Amino acid sequence: MLGIEDALAQRGMRVEERSEPERPPMVAWINGYSPDRPVRGIFYDIRPVAGKAVDPAWENLTHEPIRPLKLFHGTADRQPLAVAPPVPAGTAVPGARAAAAVISFETQDYDDNITTTGGSAFIPPDPHGAAGPADVVVVNNASIASYDKTTGSVSGVALQSLKTFFGSATFTFDPKVVYDHFDDRFVLVTLEREDTESGAASNESRILLAASPVGTPAGTWTAVSIDAKLTIGADESWCDYPGLAADEEAVYVTCNYFTFGSSPTHKGQRLWTVDKAKFYAGTLTGSDVFTYDPATAAGPSFHDVTMMPARLHSDPDPGGSTGTWLVGYNGLTGGGTEFYQVIRVDSPLGGGSASFTGTFVSLGDVDATATGFPNAPQSGTATRIETNDRRLLDAVWRDGALWGVTTLIPTSGADAGHETAYFARIDTGTLSKTLDGFVGGEQLGTETYTFFPSIDVNADCAVMGFAASNASIFAGAYYVGINVGTGATGSPLTLRVGDDYYIRTFSGSSNRWGDYTSTVLDFDDEASFWVFNQYAQVRSGVPDGNGHDGRWGQRAAEDACGSVLPVDLGALHALAAGQSVTLTWRTFGETNNAGFEVEMRPATDPGAAWQVRGFVPGAGTTRETRTYTYRLDDVPPGPQVFRLKQLDFDGTFSYSPTVEVFVDLPDGFALSEASPNPFRGQTRFTLIVRAAQHVTVRVFDVLGREVARLHDGPLAPETPHVFTFDATRLPGGLYFYRADGETFSTVRTVVRVR
């Protein structure tokens, strides 16, 4: 296996180290608390070696790790662990929320955390969830519960702390849960850490894994405790911030590793794979769990890039060796473009025969990597919401494509300069980006920040969940649909708006909100999605020792492609023939589309009201491409502007871009009605001529006396000429405005009132 320096040397490259001023670190959060200490950043510049050819893909690639890394393989010991007794389905639990009228309901919140932990507050909340056939399992930093999907009532797992659920020595942190649709089980991971600097007898790090009975959270879960402490370099290190996924043969857990003590140093990332057949059967032994250093094994990869294992929708290589993909991003940039780091995992349970194939996939210039995160404003306070960093947060694989999401700072557009949720789709055959986009929140308000995204996908659409806030709204939970064919996104949909501002920092200065959210496909129908996220609740009124009393709630909701996908409207075209105009447009998918109003106004009068000229019924909800045509007759001559007003069945609407067309002049000219008419001080009218010629434009009173000469000279053809008649010094009454050209003569009337 080659380290990155050896691999780069083969490509004619070398690594130079340089230091930069202090900046906030990628910190480890343990039981809701982290030391708030800056570190001196170390940068790596990758530069050509003199006299050697350079692989173009590696030219000018740079990365910003937290610390220089020393990499060694580790080993693990395991011991079985019993879980708390099962809870009968339907058991009433204090803190459970009543079901809403739709499939959207409250789950455990800040107060429930306090109750289940005996009074301990934990930040950040870390909302996460998974959907099974009849239930959802929801976790946060300290608690777990399951809920009936249709009623929102507590089902097979009572609300309790994860410490109680696992019977662990300490409170756990960073929990995640997925539904393994290959074997119909919920799989749960959470982490445990003990540190001698905090008074523990020894340094300990454990990965706690649990699997439910088939198809339900009710009953006895199979659980194990994996000794996750590794010696990396000469340093004992512990597992933090896990990723979790499962395929047909293995459970995957990724960890960022840090040294023990009050000043943790980042030591890279490791991948743990677990033989899930033996895990589910309760026969797991030490020989069935494997630890890998994928960045080293893959060759030219960066070890400090947080990697998420992709959740798989199917076996990507039936009968073959491919397991999953590890996808990472921490601001990887070079040559004016950013990159996702992608590592394919083969033979994940093979131990020494496992293999890792790494590459960097270009995203384009999508991230202003030199700009630090300003964190998100919130209404009611100058204290901002901590949005963490650029690490990749979630990944999923389906139909030959990887989807990954993170928070970036766009280099252009309405969201430039502040945190915005970003998605990218990567073809795993060509290892190239095929789709990407930002999900800003400008519809929610100006300068809205969107952060902590998560994603899942089916054959028709993707759904991204995210948090959002701005200076005028509290931190809340939202989601959006994405067309998998075009990348078009709908308008943000509200999971739950925030109720108040949120401040919880404990003894540090970071107002922690994340660290992640959860959006998952419901494999029971493969049509609907579940979104799990948090929002700011009304403050408690009982401040902590720092004067902070922020509270958060958690909400779960189910929605489907038919509700979240936009009407993906293609370009609107207009063709004039005589006094008729034919409009043509195309949709690439529709959701609840009642139809389109056709609207028109003169191009010469931008302030004129739009006139509805017709209605075209829509197709309701469809994923098919449809072409629409509508003909308007008796259209006034001259330049006209058209647009579509797309109407949903619920009355919501949106407008298409406008299109302008010139309608022919049947008499060789067109003189418009004056507007306004009647008028008080001034009025305007427009004259258009087909052929260039000399034209005189005059105004007469009722006695035939000329009172104004507005033009006497040439006029350009097929161009609207606007004339203003100022009558402020004239008496009220009837006036005639007349245009005389070489090929025509015409007159109209206008009335002045005083």
N, C-alpha and C positions, 0 to 999 in steps of 0.2 A: 504494500500500500504506500502511496506517495503522499507526503505532506504537501501543503500548498506551495511552499518555497521550491520543492523539487519539481512539482508539476509546472509551476510558472517558468522555471529554468528551461524545461523542455520546450516551452513556447517562446523562448527568447526574452523572458521577462525576469525582473528582479524586484525585491521588496525594499522600500526605504521607509524608515520610521521617522516621524516628526511629532512634536508636541504642540499643543494648542492651549489657550487659556482655560481656566476652570469652567466647567459646565455641569449641569445636573447629571447624576449618574443614572444608569439603568439599575434601579434599586430592587432589592428583594423585600417582599412584603410578607411578614410572618404574623399570623394571627391578627391581621389588621394593623400592624404597626411597622414602620420602617424608619431607620435613622435618616435624617434629612441632611446628608453631607455631600457637598460637591466633590468631584474627583477631577484630576487633571486628565483631559482627554488625550488619547494616543491615536494618531492617524496612520494609516498605511497608504502610501502612494505606490502604485505598480507601474514601473517604468521599463523601457527597453534596455536590454543588455547590449553594449556596444559590439557591433560586428555580427549580430545574430538577427535572423529573420523573425518577425513578430507575427503571431497569430492575430489577425484583425479583431477577432472577437474579444481579445484581452487588452487591446490598446487603450490606455488612459482610464482604466478601471480603478476606482478608489472606493474605500470603505472606512467607516468610522467605528471601530470597536470600542468597548469600554476599557479593556486592559489587554496588554500582550498576553497570549494564551499558550500554555503548555498542555499537551494533550496525551493522555494515557488511557488505556482500556481499564475498565473496572469489573468487579464481580459482584454477585448479589446472593444473599441468603434469604430464605422465605420461611414463614411459619403460618399455619392456618389460624384463623381468627373467627370466632363466633359473632354473629350479629345479634342485635336486640330482638326480643320475641316478636313474631308477626302480629299485626293488628287486624282484627276482623274488618271486612269491607263495610263502609258506611259508618264507622265509629265517629261520633261527634268529638271534635277537638276544639278547645278554646282558640280563638283567633281565626277560625275558618271563615271564609267570606261567602255570602249568599251568591248564587249564580245570577248572572245578568240575563236580560231577555234574549240576547244573542249569545253565541258561543264566545264569550269573553268574560273573564272573571278574575277577581283578586286572589293572589296566593299569599304566602307568608311575607311579612314586612318587618320593618325595624323593631316594632314593639314585640312581635313574635320572637325575633332573635333574642331580645332582652329576656323574655320569659323562658325560652328553652335553654338559655345558657346560664340562667341564674343571676342575671343582671349585667352581663358583659356586653359591651357594644363593639361591633366589629366594622372596620372599613377596609377596603371598599366592599360593597354588597355582593359583587360577583354573581349576578343573576344568570341562571342556566336551567334548561329543561329539555325533556325528550317526550315524544308521543308514542304510545303503544296502541294496541287495538281498541281499548276502552278507557285508558287512563293516561294522564300525563304525570311524570315525576318532575318535581321542581326542587332545585337546590339554590342556596346562596352561601355566603362565606361560612355560615355556622349551622344551618339547619336544612332539613329535608322534609318533604311531605308529598303525597300523591293525591290527585284529584280526578274525579270522574269527568270525562271529556264533555259530556252533554249537560251536566248539571252544575259542575264546579264544586261539588261537595267533596270533602276529604274521603279518600277511598282506602286503598290497601295499606298505606304507610301513614301512620299518624304523624302530625307535626311534632318534630323532636330535633334535638341538636344532633349533628353528625358525630359528635363525641359519644353521645348515648347510642346512636345507631350502630357504630362500630365497636363500642366499648373500649375506645382508645385511651391512652395515658394522658393525652392533652387534647385541647380543642384543635380541630383540624382547619385547613385553609385551602383555598383555590379548588373547590369541588367542580366537577363537570359530570354530566350524565348523557349517554346516548342510548338509542334503541338499536340493538343489533338485529336487523331484519333478516339476516341470514339464518339465525337460530332463535329468533323471537324471544329476546330477553333484554331487559334494561341492564346497562352496565354503568357503574358508578366509580369514579375515582376521586380521591381527596388525599391531601398530604399532611404529614405530621413531622414536627421538628422539635428536638430538645437540644439545648445549648448550655455548655458548662458556664459560659459568661452570664447566663440567666439563672444559675443555681442548680442546673441539672447535674446528675452524677457523671454523665458522659454525653458526648455529642452523638445525636441520633437523627436519622432521616428515614422516613418510611413512606412508601406508596401503599395506600389502602385501596383495594379493589373489591367490588361486590357485584354479583350478578343475580338478578331476580329469577323466580320461577318462570317457566315458559309463558310468555304473553301477558303477564300480570305482575304488578308490584306486591300483591297480597301473598302471604306465605313466607317461607324461610328463604332468605337470600344466602348464596354461597359467597364467602368472603375470605380474603387472604391479606396478610400484611407482608410487604416486600421490603427487606432491608435495603434502602436506596442510598445509604452513605457510601461514597466513593472517595478514594484517594487519588486526586488529580494533581500531578506534579508531586510535591511533598505535602499537599494540603488536604485535610479532611474536608469534604464538600457535601452539600446537601441539595436535594431536588426541589425546584421551585417552578411555578407557573406551568402546569402540565397541559399537554395536548392529548386528546383521547379519540380513538377511532377503532373500528373493528372490521375485519373482512371475514372470508369464509373459513380462515384457519387461525387467525391470531387477533389478540387485543394489542393495540399499540398505545404506548404512553411516551411522550417526549417531555424532557425536563431541561430547564435552564439550571446550571449548577453554580453555586456560590460557596465561598469559604464560610466556615462558622465564625462567630464572633460579632461584635457590634459594628465592625467596618467590613462588610462582606465584599469580596472581590469576585467578579464574574469569571468562571472557569470553563465556559463553553456549554455545549448541549450534548445530551445523550438520548438514545432511543432504547426503550425497553419493549420487548415483545414477549407475549405470554401465550402459551399453547391453550387456546380457549376451550378446546374439547375437554382437556383434563381439568382446566379451571372450573368449567361448568359442572363437571362430574364430581368435583371435590377431591380429585386425586392428584392435584398439582404438586410437583416436587421441584427441587432446585435445578434439575436438569431440563426443566420445561420452561424456564424463564431465561431470557438472553439480554445482555446489555451491549450496545454498540455505540461507537463514536462515528456517526455517519459522515460528518464533514471531513474527517481524515480519510475514511474508507473511500469516499467518493472522489478523492483527488482534489482538484482546485475548487475548494469551497471555503467559505468563511465560517469560523467556529462560533462566533458570537451572534450569529443571525438566528433569532428565534424562529423555530420551524414548527409548523402544525401538520400533523398527519391528516391526509385527506380522508374524509368519510366516504366510503364507496357505496354506490348504488347497485353494483353488480360485480361479479368476478371479472376483472379486466383482462385476464389471461386464463380462460378455462383449461384446466389440465396443465398449465404452465407454472412458472415460478414467481411471476410478478405479484407482489403484495400490494403496497400502497405507494403514494408519493409524499415526500416531505416538502412543504412549500414554505419559503421564508422571505422576509424583507425587513430590513432595518435602515433604509436609506441608502441602499446599494446604488451607486451612480458612477458614471464615467463617460467622457466624450459627449456630454449633453443629453444623456439618456439614462433612465433608471432600469433596474433589472430585478426580476424575481429569481431567487435561488431555488432550483427544483432538483430534488434527489429521488430517483426511483429506487425502491427497495425490492430486492429479489431474494427469494428463499428466506423469509423473515425468521423462521424457526430453525435455520440451518446452522447456527453458531458460526464456526469458522468458514463454512461454505456460503454464508449469506453474502450478497454483493450489493453495492451501492453505486449508482450511476448519476453523476451530477452535471448540471448545466446551468447557464444563466440565460434567462429569457428576457429579451428587450421589451420594455413597456413604452418607449418613447420618452419625450421630455414632459413628464407628468407631475413631477414633485419638485418644489423649490427647496431642495435639500439643505441649502445654506441658511434657511430660515427656521429658527426654533419655534416650537409650539407656544403661542401666546396664551393658551387655555381659553375656555369658553366663557363669555359673559353670561350673567343671569340677571333676571329682573329683581329689583329690590335691594341689591347689595353690590358693592364693588369687588367682593371676593369672587374670584372666578372658579369655574369647575375644572378640576384637573383632568386633562384628556390624555395623559400618559405620553406615548411616543409613537414611532412609525412601525412598530413591529406588526407582522402579519397576524391577524386575529382568528381567521377561520378559513378552512379549505374543504372542498367537496369535489368528488369526481363522478361524472356521469357521461356515458355515450362518447368516450374518447376525449373528454375535455375536463380540465381542472379549472375550478373557480376559486379565486382567492380574494379576500377583502382586507383592507387596512385603512388607516386614516392618513391622509397626505395633506399637503398644502399646494393647491393647484397653482400652476405658473401663469395662468391667464383666466379670463372669464369673470363671472359675477362672484365666484368664491375664491378668487386669488387672494393670497395673503392670510387665510385662516383655515383651520382644520376642517376637512371635508371627507366624508366617507367615499371610498373608491373601490371599484370591483374590476377584475380582469379575468378573462377566460383564456386558457392556454390549451392548444391542441397537443395532446400527449404523443401523437405520432410524429408531427413535424417539430414539436417543441417551440412553437411560435405563438405569439399573442394573436387571437382572432377577434376579440371583442373587449372593450373596456369602457369605463365611464365613471363620472362623478355623480353622487347623489347629494346635491346641495339642498338647503332648506329655505330657499328664497320665498317660496309660496307661504312659508310660515312667518316670514318677516324679514326685513332687511338685515344683512350681516348675521344670518343664522349659521351657527356652527353645527356640523353633524359628525358624530364620532362613535367609537365602539361598535362598528358594524358586524353583522353575522349574516350568513347566506345559506340557502339551499335551493335546489333546482329540480324541476321535472321536465317532461318532454316539451312542454309548452311555454313555461316561464320560469324565471328565478324570482325569489323574494328575498329582499334584504331588510333586516331589522337594524335599527340604529337609535342612538340617543341624540337629542338636539336641544339647544337653548340659544337665546340671544339676549340682548340688553332689555328686551321688553317681554320676554316669556320665561317662565321657570323651566328647569330641566325636566324633559318629558320623554316618552317612548313613542317611536314611530316606525313605520315600515313602508316599503314601496315595491311595486312589481316591475320586473325588467323583461322585455321581450327578448327571448333567446335567439331570435333571428336577426334582429336589428340593433339590439342594445338600447332601444327606446325605453325610457322610464316613465311611469305614471306620476301623478301628483302624490306627495307624501300622505299616507293615511295614518290616523291617530290611533295608537294603542291606548295611551293615557296621557293627558296633558299634566304638567306639573301644577301643584297647588300652592307652592310657597318657595322661597329660596332655601338653599341647602348649604350649611357650613358644618363640616365635621373634619377636624384635622388632628385631633388628639394633641400631642405635644409637638408635632411638626408644623410645617407651613403649607403642606399640600392638601388641598380640599378634594380628597379622593372620591371618585364616582364609579369607575369601571368595575373590574378590569376587562370585562367582556360581556356579551349578550348571547342569546341563542335563537336561531331560526332554523326550523327543521321541517322536512317533508313528512307528512303522515303516510307511512307505507301501507296503512290499512286501505287507502283508496288511491294513493299516488296522485291525487288531484288537489288536496288541500295542504296548507302549511300552518304550523304553529309558531308563534312569535312569543318569546319570553323576555321581558325587559323591566326596567325599574323607572320610577318617576319620583319627583320630590313631593313628599306629603307636607301637610301643615305642620309647622314646627311644634315641638312638644311644650314649649314654655318652661321647661326645666333644663336650664343650661348645664353643660358639663363644667369641669374646672377651668376651661378656657373660654367660657361664655358662649359655647356653641350648642345649639339645640336642633340641628337639622335632622330630619327623618325621611326615610324613603319607603315607598311601597313597591310591590311587584305585581305584574299583571300578565296573564296568559290570554292569547286570543287565537282563534282559528279563522283562516280566510283561504280563498281559492283563487286560481288564476283568473277566473271569470270576473272577480271583483277588483283585482289589483292591476290587471293589464290595461294600459291606455288604448284608445282608438289610435292606432299608429297610422297617421294620415300622410300619404305621399304628396307630391307637389300638385298644386292646383293650376290648371292650364285653361286659357280662354282663347277662343278663335271667333273673330267677327266675320260675318258675311252679310253685306247689306245692312239692314237694320236689326239683324239677329246676332246673338252671341251664344256660342255653345261652350259650356264649362265641362271639364273632365277632371276627375281626381280618382285616386286609388287609396284603398286602405289595406294594410298588411296584417290586420287583426282588429277585432272590435270587442268591446265589453259593454253590455247594457246600452247599446247605441240605439236610441230611438230614431235618430235621423239627423238631417242637415237642413237648416234654413239657408237659403241663398239670398245674400244681401248685396246692395249696390248703392253707390253714390257717385256724383261727378268728381272726376279727378281734379277739376279746377277749383273745387270748394272743399278743402279738407275739413272745414267745420260743419259741413252739411250733415244732417241726420241720415243714417243708413236706412234704406228702404228694403223691406222684405219682399222679394220677388218670386218666392216659391219655396216648396218644401219637398225634400227627397227622403223617403223612409230608409232607415238603416237596417242592418242585418242582425241586430240584437247582440249576441255574443258568438263570435266565430274566430277561428284561427286561420281561416282561409283568406287569400288575397282576393279583393273584390274591386271592380272598376265601376264608377258611377259617371253618368252623363246627364246633363240638364241643359235644355235650350230655352233661351229667353228671346221673345219677339218684341218688336216695337221699342227697341232700346233707343234712348235719345242719342243723337249724333255727337261725335267728339270723344275725348278720352273719358272712359268710365272705369271705376275701380270696383272689384268684386271680392267678396270673402264668404266663407262658410261659418255658420254657427252650429257646432256639433252639440246635440242635446242628448243627455242620458235620460233613461226612463224615470229617474228620481228627480229630474228637473235641473240638475247641474249641467253646466255647459262650458265650452271653450271655443275659441276662435282660431280659424286657420290663418296663415299668412295671406296677405292681399295679392291680387294680380290685376294689372291694368291692361286695357285693350282700347284701341282707337276704333270707334264706330264710324262708318262712312257717312259723308255729307251728301244726301240725295239731291240737293239743289245746288251743290257746289259751295255752300256756306251754311253756317248755323249761328244764329243770334239767340242767346239764352234769355230767359225771363230775368228781370232785375231782382236782386235780393239784398235787403228786404224790400218788400212791396206790399203795402204802403211803407214809407220810411219817414224819418224825421230830418236827420242832417245829411247823411250820405247813403248811397246805394251803389251796388256793383252789378255788372253784367259781363258776359264773355262773348267774344266773336271769334269764330274759326272759319278760315277760307281754305278751299281745296287747292287753289293755285295762287302763287305769289302775284300780288297786284297792288295798285295804289287804292287806298281806301280812305274815305272821310267819315268820321264818326261825330255827329252833332246832336244837340238836345234843343227842342223847341217847346215854347209854351203854347197854350190853346189858341193864341192869336197868330201863330205861325212865326213868331219872332225867335231867332236863334239866341239862346241864353248860355250855351256852352259849346265849345269845340274841343272834343276830347282827343281827336287824332286826325292828322291830315298828312298821309305819306304811305310808304310801302308797308305791307304786312307779310310775314313769312307764312308759308303754307302749312296746314295741318298742325298748327300750334295754337293753343288757347291763349288769347289776348284778353286780359282782364282790364276793364275800364271802370273808373270811379267817378260818379256824378256827385259833386258837392253842391248842395242847394241850401246851405245854411243861411245865405243872404237873400234867398228868393222866397216869395210868398208861397203859401200852401196852394195845392191844386193839382190839376192834371198836366203831365208833361209827356212829350214824345221823344224817344231816342231813336236815331235813324243812322243806318250804315249804308253808304253808297260806294260800290266798287266798280271795277271795269266790267264785271260780268253779272252784277246783281245790284239790287236795291231793296232794302227791307226796313220796316219800322215797327216798334213796340211801344207800349204805354207804361207809365209808372205814376204813382200818386204820392205827393208829399203832404204830410199832415203836420200841424204845428201844435 
